[in-house]
Amino acid sequence: MSKRDVEYEIERVRLGRHLSRGAVRQLLTDQAEYGGWELTRLRRYRDGTRDVWIRRRIIRVHATV
């Protein structure tokens, strides 16, 4: 399997400004540890909200007959 054949599932999460930096870090750590997600991009806006893009590999099982 080459690098080009790798497919990812991507999810965008909007986080409110009420969440502290530590709470966001813990949330992303839990997603990575238990869900297999990795951080792709994080964008923080002036009002304090954050957009987070996370991804995980899609593993396809090819049945051989």
Kinemage of the C-alpha trace (Angstrom):
@kinemage 1
@onewidth
@group {chain A} dominant
@subgroup {mainchain}
@vectorlist {calphas} color= white
{ca met a 1} P 0.000 0.000 0.000
{ca ser a 2} L 1.502 3.308 -1.015
{ca lys a 3} L 0.978 6.653 0.724
{ca arg a 4} L -1.476 7.712 -1.977
{ca asp a 5} L -3.766 4.791 -1.232
{ca val a 6} L -4.363 5.940 2.330
{ca glu a 7} L -7.836 7.339 2.912
{ca tyr a 8} L -8.898 9.428 5.879
{ca glu a 9} L -12.165 10.191 7.569
{ca ile a 10} L -12.200 13.893 8.447
{ca glu a 11} L -14.376 15.556 11.034
{ca arg a 12} L -14.738 19.243 11.852
{ca val a 13} L -15.597 20.159 15.421
{ca arg a 14} L -16.637 23.648 16.555
{ca leu a 15} L -15.699 24.380 20.152
{ca gly a 16} L -17.200 27.251 22.100
{ca arg a 17} L -15.263 29.982 23.807
{ca his a 18} L -16.347 28.787 27.236
{ca leu a 19} L -13.875 25.875 27.027
{ca ser a 20} L -10.466 26.476 28.552
{ca arg a 21} L -7.242 25.594 26.809
{ca gly a 22} L -6.764 22.658 29.168
{ca ala a 23} L -10.277 21.355 28.478
{ca val a 24} L -9.661 21.502 24.709
{ca arg a 25} L -6.337 19.719 25.140
{ca gln a 26} L -7.990 16.983 27.214
{ca leu a 27} L -10.798 16.563 24.693
{ca leu a 28} L -8.337 16.206 21.798
{ca thr a 29} L -6.139 13.844 23.820
{ca asp a 30} L -9.133 11.610 24.555
{ca gln a 31} L -10.148 11.611 20.893
{ca ala a 32} L -6.628 10.610 19.879
{ca glu a 33} L -6.185 7.949 22.543
{ca tyr a 34} L -9.570 6.259 22.418
{ca gly a 35} L -10.871 7.095 18.946
{ca gly a 36} L -7.735 6.920 16.850
{ca trp a 37} L -8.068 10.537 15.697
{ca glu a 38} L -5.179 12.902 15.004
{ca leu a 39} L -5.234 16.665 14.914
{ca thr a 40} L -5.047 18.068 11.390
{ca arg a 41} L -5.795 21.735 11.963
{ca leu a 42} L -6.937 24.019 14.738
{ca arg a 43} L -8.153 27.538 14.080
{ca arg a 44} L -8.967 29.960 16.860
{ca tyr a 45} L -11.077 33.030 16.173
{ca arg a 46} L -11.040 36.415 17.875
{ca asp a 47} L -14.246 35.675 19.763
{ca gly a 48} L -12.583 32.643 21.366
{ca thr a 49} L -14.335 29.902 19.400
{ca arg a 50} L -12.239 27.199 17.788
{ca asp a 51} L -12.629 25.056 14.695
{ca val a 52} L -10.775 21.770 14.959
{ca trp a 53} L -10.228 19.357 12.100
{ca ile a 54} L -9.337 15.806 13.116
{ca arg a 55} L -8.764 12.759 10.948
{ca arg a 56} L -8.277 9.027 11.204
{ca arg a 57} L -7.295 6.420 8.703
{ca ile a 58} L -9.941 4.354 7.006
{ca ile a 59} L -8.848 0.740 7.024
{ca arg a 60} L -10.373 -1.246 4.219
{ca val a 61} L -10.402 -5.012 4.395
{ca his a 62} L -10.269 -6.604 0.978
{ca ala a 63} L -11.818 -10.031 0.934
{ca thr a 64} L -9.959 -12.632 -1.053
{ca val a 65} L -12.029 -15.383 -2.543
